[in-house]
Amino acid sequence: EEAAGGGGPRRGAGERDEEGAVAAERGPGAAYHMFVLMEDLLDKLKLLSYEEEVLRRHNMRPLSRHYFALPTNPGEQFFMFCTLAAWLITKAGHPFEQPQEYDDPNAVISNVLSELRSF
């Protein structure tokens, strides 16, 4: 039976996409790992008082428990990520200019990475 191809994963026309294969290799809980990471991130941001220091200052809404785990509005999520990155870099003692919503995304990420490399 195994000689007839009944054992092991089959490749070819029925091949799963890479994401599905990777999730299957990591186990059944792998699909939820991103949600756990996001909840941990949110807990850490709250400990650092991000609500007072970031949200109120920039008139932003609080992050949901799954804000970065699900791709809902990539432009908004990118801006929130950059805002948080700039705040965290400044909080770590490195002055960093707050990016604006319509700044070039490549330039913003380049600046963030450059600043982080200088730590």
Backbone as a printed PyTorch tensor [residue, N CA C, xyz], in Angstrom:
tensor([[[ 0.8250, -1.1960,  0.0000],
         [ 0.0000,  0.0000,  0.0000],
         [ 0.8600,  1.2460,  0.0000]],

        [[ 1.9140,  1.2580,  0.8500],
         [ 2.7720,  2.4260,  0.8490],
         [ 3.5190,  2.5420, -0.4600]],

        [[ 3.8440,  1.4100, -1.0540],
         [ 4.5330,  1.4370, -2.3390],
         [ 3.6650,  2.0850, -3.3980]],

        [[ 2.3490,  2.0310, -3.2240],
         [ 1.4360,  2.6280, -4.1930],
         [ 1.2650,  4.1310, -3.9360]],

        [[ 1.9840,  4.6590, -3.0010],
         [ 1.9210,  6.0960, -2.7470],
         [ 0.9620,  6.4560, -1.6290]],

        [[ 0.5360,  5.4860, -0.8300],
         [-0.4050,  5.7710,  0.2410],
         [ 0.2420,  6.4000,  1.4550]],

        [[ 1.5450,  6.2940,  1.6220],
         [ 2.2030,  6.8390,  2.8200],
         [ 2.9370,  8.1200,  2.5120]],

        [[ 2.9850,  8.9920,  3.4750],
         [ 3.7530, 10.2320,  3.3550],
         [ 3.0250, 11.2670,  2.5320]],

        [[ 3.5240, 12.4930,  2.5840],
         [ 2.8740, 13.5660,  1.8270],
         [ 3.1160, 13.3930,  0.3290]],

        [[ 2.0920, 13.6790, -0.4260],
         [ 2.2040, 13.5770, -1.8800],
         [ 2.5090, 14.9450, -2.4580]],

        [[ 3.2940, 14.9910, -3.4530],
         [ 3.6610, 16.2500, -4.1060],
         [ 3.0800, 16.2600, -5.5090]],

        [[ 3.1110, 17.4110, -6.1230],
         [ 2.6390, 17.4980, -7.4940],
         [ 1.3700, 18.3200, -7.5630]],

        [[ 0.3760, 17.8260, -8.3080],
         [-0.8480, 18.5780, -8.5410],
         [-1.5610, 18.9250, -7.2370]],

        [[-1.4960, 18.0520, -6.2450],
         [-2.1800, 18.3020, -4.9850],
         [-1.3030, 18.9560, -3.9390]],

        [[-0.1650, 19.4950, -4.3250],
         [ 0.7810, 20.0790, -3.3570],
         [ 0.1660, 21.2820, -2.6540]],

        [[ 0.3450, 21.3170, -1.3250],
         [-0.1700, 22.4440, -0.5510],
         [ 0.7250, 23.6540, -0.7420]],

        [[ 0.1560, 24.8310, -0.4780],
         [ 0.9960, 26.0230, -0.5500],
         [ 1.9980, 25.9970,  0.5930]],

        [[ 3.0350, 26.8120,  0.4690],
         [ 4.1150, 26.8080,  1.4690],
         [ 3.6050, 27.1300,  2.8640]],

        [[ 2.7180, 28.1120,  2.9760],
         [ 2.2260, 28.5210,  4.2850],
         [ 1.5160, 27.3690,  4.9820]],

        [[ 0.6820, 26.6460,  4.2550],
         [-0.0220, 25.5080,  4.8300],
         [ 0.9350, 24.4190,  5.2640]],

        [[ 1.9600, 24.1790,  4.4710],
         [ 2.9460, 23.1430,  4.7980],
         [ 3.7390, 23.5280,  6.0430]],

        [[ 4.1210, 24.7980,  6.1340],
         [ 4.8890, 25.2560,  7.2900],
         [ 4.0340, 25.1650,  8.5450]],

        [[ 2.7630, 25.5640,  8.4680],
         [ 1.8760, 25.5000,  9.6310],
         [ 1.6820, 24.0570, 10.0720]],

        [[ 1.5720, 23.1410,  9.1100],
         [ 1.3830, 21.7310,  9.4510],
         [ 2.6260, 21.1760, 10.1530]],

        [[ 3.8020, 21.6220,  9.7510],
         [ 5.0420, 21.1490, 10.3670],
         [ 5.1820, 21.6460, 11.8000]],

        [[ 4.6540, 22.8280, 12.0830],
         [ 4.7930, 23.4120, 13.4200],
         [ 3.7170, 22.9320, 14.3790]],

        [[ 2.7060, 22.2940, 13.9190],
         [ 1.6710, 21.7650, 14.7970],
         [ 0.3680, 22.5150, 14.6720]],

        [[-0.6630, 21.9990, 15.3310],
         [-1.9990, 22.5770, 15.1810],
         [-2.1510, 23.9700, 15.7890]],

        [[-1.3280, 24.3350, 16.7440],
         [-1.4380, 25.6500, 17.3720],
         [-0.7200, 26.7500, 16.6280]],

        [[ 0.0130, 26.4000, 15.5800],
         [ 0.8210, 27.3940, 14.8660],
         [-0.0240, 28.5180, 14.2740]],

        [[-1.2310, 28.2050, 13.8560],
         [-2.0860, 29.2190, 13.2390],
         [-2.4620, 30.3180, 14.2410]],

        [[-2.3980, 30.0260, 15.5280],
         [-2.7980, 30.9860, 16.5550],
         [-1.6150, 31.6890, 17.2120]],

        [[-0.4180, 31.2930, 16.8550],
         [ 0.7830, 31.8520, 17.4780],
         [ 0.8650, 33.3680, 17.2990]],

        [[ 0.5100, 33.8620, 16.1200],
         [ 0.5800, 35.3020, 15.8550],
         [-0.3560, 36.0720, 16.7920]],

        [[-1.5040, 35.4800, 17.1190],
         [-2.4410, 36.1420, 18.0210],
         [-1.8700, 36.2150, 19.4390]],

        [[-1.1850, 35.1700, 19.8540],
         [-0.5520, 35.1550, 21.1720],
         [ 0.5540, 36.2110, 21.2310]],

        [[ 1.3440, 36.2960, 20.1710],
         [ 2.4040, 37.3080, 20.1270],
         [ 1.8260, 38.7220, 20.2050]],

        [[ 0.7300, 38.9570, 19.4910],
         [ 0.1140, 40.2800, 19.4940],
         [-0.4110, 40.6240, 20.8800]],

        [[-1.0140, 39.6600, 21.5620],
         [-1.5100, 39.9200, 22.9150],
         [-0.3550, 40.2300, 23.8650]],

        [[ 0.7570, 39.5190, 23.7220],
         [ 1.9460, 39.7990, 24.5390],
         [ 2.4840, 41.2020, 24.2560]],

        [[ 2.5250, 41.5700, 22.9760],
         [ 2.9900, 42.9050, 22.5970],
         [ 2.1120, 43.9780, 23.2270]],

        [[ 0.8160, 43.7910, 23.1490],
         [-0.1080, 44.7740, 23.7080],
         [ 0.0680, 44.9050, 25.2180]],

        [[ 0.2630, 43.7900, 25.9040],
         [ 0.5110, 43.8350, 27.3500],
         [ 1.7710, 44.6400, 27.6580]],

        [[ 2.8130, 44.4280, 26.8870],
         [ 4.0780, 45.1470, 27.1140],
         [ 3.9340, 46.6360, 26.8160]],

        [[ 3.2070, 46.9690, 25.7580],
         [ 2.9810, 48.3810, 25.4410],
         [ 2.1960, 49.0620, 26.5630]],

        [[ 1.2240, 48.3620, 27.1150],
         [ 0.4440, 48.9380, 28.2240],
         [ 1.3210, 49.1670, 29.4420]],

        [[ 2.2400, 48.2450, 29.7050],
         [ 3.1640, 48.4350, 30.8270],
         [ 4.0380, 49.6700, 30.6370]],

        [[ 4.3080, 50.0160, 29.3900],
         [ 5.1200, 51.1910, 29.0780],
         [ 4.2670, 52.4570, 28.9250]],

        [[ 2.9690, 52.3580, 29.2310],
         [ 2.0300, 53.4920, 29.1830],
         [ 1.8490, 54.0520, 27.7770]],

        [[ 1.7400, 53.1680, 26.8020],
         [ 1.5840, 53.6560, 25.4310],
         [ 0.2710, 54.4050, 25.2350]],

        [[-0.7460, 54.0710, 26.0410],
         [-2.0260, 54.7640, 25.8770],
         [-1.8680, 56.2630, 26.1280]],

        [[-1.1670, 56.6030, 27.2040],
         [-0.9850, 58.0160, 27.5400],
         [ 0.0600, 58.6770, 26.6510]],

        [[ 1.1620, 57.9870, 26.4210],
         [ 2.2990, 58.6110, 25.7420],
         [ 2.2110, 58.5970, 24.2200]],

        [[ 1.4530, 57.6690, 23.6550],
         [ 1.3670, 57.5950, 22.1940],
         [-0.0430, 57.9210, 21.7140]],

        [[-1.0070, 57.1860, 22.2070],
         [-2.3630, 57.3240, 21.6870],
         [-2.9300, 58.7190, 21.9030]],

        [[-2.8350, 59.2160, 23.1150],
         [-3.4020, 60.5440, 23.3910],
         [-2.6550, 61.6370, 22.6450]],

        [[-1.3360, 61.5220, 22.5840],
         [-0.5240, 62.5470, 21.9140],
         [-0.8410, 62.6260, 20.4220]],

        [[-1.1140, 61.4780, 19.8060],
         [-1.3600, 61.4420, 18.3570],
         [-2.8380, 61.2630, 18.0160]],

        [[-3.6970, 61.3380, 19.0300],
         [-5.1390, 61.1980, 18.8380],
         [-5.4850, 59.9100, 18.0800]],

        [[-4.9530, 58.7870, 18.5590],
         [-5.1600, 57.4860, 17.9200],
         [-6.0360, 56.6050, 18.8020]],

        [[-6.6800, 55.6450, 18.1620],
         [-7.4880, 54.6770, 18.8970],
         [-6.5890, 53.5860, 19.4830]],

        [[-7.0120, 52.9750, 20.6020],
         [-6.2220, 51.8690, 21.1830],
         [-6.1580, 50.6810, 20.2240]],

        [[-5.0860, 49.9470, 20.3080],
         [-4.9330, 48.7490, 19.4850],
         [-5.8530, 47.6480, 19.9930]],

        [[-6.4120, 46.8960, 19.0680],
         [-7.1840, 45.7190, 19.4710],
         [-6.1970, 44.6070, 19.8090]],

        [[-6.6850, 43.5590, 20.4300],
         [-5.8160, 42.4430, 20.8190],
         [-5.1850, 41.7680, 19.6070]],

        [[-5.7460, 41.9830, 18.4300],
         [-5.2510, 41.2950, 17.2310],
         [-4.8750, 42.2730, 16.1160]],

        [[-4.5560, 43.5090, 16.4850],
         [-4.3400, 44.5790, 15.5070],
         [-3.3120, 44.2200, 14.4330]],

        [[-2.1580, 43.7540, 14.8340],
         [-1.1130, 43.4290, 13.8620],
         [-1.1700, 41.9800, 13.3900]],

        [[-2.0160, 41.1610, 13.9940],
         [-2.0930, 39.7410, 13.6230],
         [-2.9220, 39.5280, 12.3610]],

        [[-3.8380, 40.4440, 12.0770],
         [-4.6970, 40.3200, 10.8990],
         [-4.4820, 41.5150,  9.9820]],

        [[-4.2490, 41.2730,  8.6940],
         [-4.0470, 42.3910,  7.7620],
         [-5.3830, 43.0470,  7.3960]],

        [[-5.7450, 44.1160,  8.0930],
         [-7.0230, 44.7670,  7.8290],
         [-6.8680, 46.0380,  7.0050]],

        [[-5.9690, 46.9180,  7.4130],
         [-5.7070, 48.1680,  6.6970],
         [-4.1940, 48.3810,  6.7200]],

        [[-3.4900, 47.8680,  5.7150],
         [-2.0180, 47.8930,  5.7430],
         [-1.4200, 49.2900,  5.9220]],

        [[-1.9950, 50.3020,  5.3110],
         [-1.4620, 51.6520,  5.4560],
         [-1.5620, 52.1520,  6.8890]],

        [[-2.7250, 51.9420,  7.4900],
         [-2.9300, 52.3510,  8.8810],
         [-2.0450, 51.5480,  9.8240]],

        [[-1.9540, 50.2440,  9.5760],
         [-1.1280, 49.3850, 10.4260],
         [ 0.3420, 49.7630, 10.3130]],

        [[ 0.7910, 50.0970,  9.1070],
         [ 2.1820, 50.4990,  8.9180],
         [ 2.4680, 51.7920,  9.6820]],

        [[ 1.5540, 52.7530,  9.5720],
         [ 1.7540, 54.0190, 10.2740],
         [ 1.7830, 53.8110, 11.7890]],

        [[ 0.8870, 52.9500, 12.2980],
         [ 0.8780, 52.6690, 13.7370],
         [ 2.1940, 51.9980, 14.1510]],

        [[ 2.6620, 51.0550, 13.3340],
         [ 3.9350, 50.4010, 13.6270],
         [ 5.0670, 51.4310, 13.6890]],

        [[ 5.1180, 52.3220, 12.7050],
         [ 6.1900, 53.3310, 12.6700],
         [ 6.0840, 54.3020, 13.8370]],

        [[ 4.8490, 54.6690, 14.2020],
         [ 4.6410, 55.5510, 15.3480],
         [ 5.1450, 54.8960, 16.6270]],

        [[ 4.7870, 53.6210, 16.8030],
         [ 5.2440, 52.8870, 17.9930],
         [ 6.7570, 52.7030, 17.9840]],

        [[ 7.3210, 52.3990, 16.8120],
         [ 8.7760, 52.2220, 16.7170],
         [ 9.4990, 53.5100, 17.0880]],

        [[ 9.0230, 54.6440, 16.5620],
         [ 9.6540, 55.9330, 16.8560],
         [ 9.5570, 56.2430, 18.3520]],

        [[ 8.4010, 55.9770, 18.9410],
         [ 8.2170, 56.2200, 20.3750],
         [ 9.1370, 55.3370, 21.2010]],

        [[ 9.2370, 54.0600, 20.8510],
         [10.0930, 53.1400, 21.5980],
         [11.5680, 53.5110, 21.4740]],

        [[11.9770, 53.9270, 20.2860],
         [13.3700, 54.3390, 20.0840],
         [13.6730, 55.5570, 20.9550]],

        [[12.7500, 56.5320, 20.9590],
         [12.9250, 57.7280, 21.7850],
         [12.9250, 57.3640, 23.2630]],

        [[12.0390, 56.4670, 23.6430],
         [11.9420, 56.0330, 25.0490],
         [13.2380, 55.3420, 25.4860]],

        [[13.9360, 54.7160, 24.5280],
         [15.2020, 54.0440, 24.8330],
         [16.3680, 55.0280, 24.9010]],

        [[16.0910, 56.3230, 24.7360],
         [17.1360, 57.3260, 24.8930],
         [17.7790, 57.8050, 23.6030]],

        [[17.2400, 57.4190, 22.4710],
         [17.7510, 57.8780, 21.1800],
         [16.7010, 58.7880, 20.5500]],

        [[16.9340, 60.0870, 20.4940],
         [15.9390, 60.9780, 19.8880],
         [15.6410, 60.5310, 18.4570]],

        [[14.3640, 60.4390, 18.1330],
         [13.9560, 59.9590, 16.8160],
         [12.7240, 60.7310, 16.3850]],

        [[12.7820, 61.2800, 15.1850],
         [11.6730, 62.0920, 14.6770],
         [10.4710, 61.2180, 14.3540]],

        [[ 9.3130, 61.6560, 14.8230],
         [ 8.0690, 60.9270, 14.5750],
         [ 7.7400, 60.9630, 13.0800]],

        [[ 7.5890, 59.8030, 12.4300],
         [ 7.2360, 59.8090, 11.0120],
         [ 5.8240, 60.3520, 10.8060]],

        [[ 5.6090, 60.9180,  9.6410],
         [ 4.2890, 61.4240,  9.2730],
         [ 3.5730, 60.3700,  8.4380]],

        [[ 2.2560, 60.4440,  8.4170],
         [ 1.4530, 59.4090,  7.7680],
         [ 1.7840, 59.2310,  6.2910]],

        [[ 2.1400, 60.3080,  5.6040],
         [ 2.3660, 60.2000,  4.1590],
         [ 3.8430, 60.2120,  3.7710]],

        [[ 4.7280, 59.9840,  4.7370],
         [ 6.1510, 59.8400,  4.4350],
         [ 6.3720, 58.5880,  3.5920]],

        [[ 7.4530, 58.5870,  2.8320],
         [ 7.8000, 57.4160,  2.0230],
         [ 8.0760, 56.2250,  2.9320]],

        [[ 7.3120, 55.1320,  2.7830],
         [ 7.4810, 53.9700,  3.6680],
         [ 8.8970, 53.4000,  3.6580]],

        [[ 9.5400, 53.3750,  2.4910],
         [10.9000, 52.8430,  2.4190],
         [11.8780, 53.7080,  3.2070]],

        [[11.7040, 55.0140,  3.1230],
         [12.5810, 55.9180,  3.8660],
         [12.3460, 55.7740,  5.3690]],

        [[11.0940, 55.6430,  5.7730],
         [10.7760, 55.5060,  7.1980],
         [11.4100, 54.2360,  7.7580]],

        [[11.2130, 53.1220,  7.0700],
         [11.7730, 51.8480,  7.5460],
         [13.2920, 51.9060,  7.5480]],

        [[13.8620, 52.5080,  6.5350],
         [15.3190, 52.6500,  6.4830],
         [15.8220, 53.4400,  7.6900]],

        [[15.1320, 54.5330,  8.0390],
         [15.5240, 55.3410,  9.1950],
         [15.3880, 54.5570, 10.5040]],

        [[14.2890, 53.8060, 10.6390],
         [14.0720, 53.0100, 11.8480],
         [15.1860, 51.9670, 11.9800]],

        [[15.4600, 51.2510, 10.9130],
         [16.4930, 50.2050, 10.9670],
         [17.8700, 50.8110, 11.2340]],

        [[18.1580, 51.9240, 10.6160],
         [19.4420, 52.5880, 10.8300],
         [19.5990, 52.9880, 12.2960]],

        [[18.5540, 53.5370, 12.8760],
         [18.6160, 53.9350, 14.2890],
         [18.7740, 52.7260, 15.1890]],

        [[18.0690, 51.6430, 14.8840],
         [18.1710, 50.4440, 15.7120],
         [19.5580, 49.8190, 15.6330]],

        [[20.1910, 49.9040, 14.4600],
         [21.5610, 49.3620, 14.3200],
         [22.5490, 50.1410, 15.1650]],

        [[22.2320, 51.4020, 15.4580],
         [23.1570, 52.2350, 16.2260],
         [23.0850, 51.9720, 17.7250]],

        [[22.1580, 51.1560, 18.1620],
         [22.0070, 50.8590, 19.5990],
         [23.2150, 50.1380, 20.1340]]])
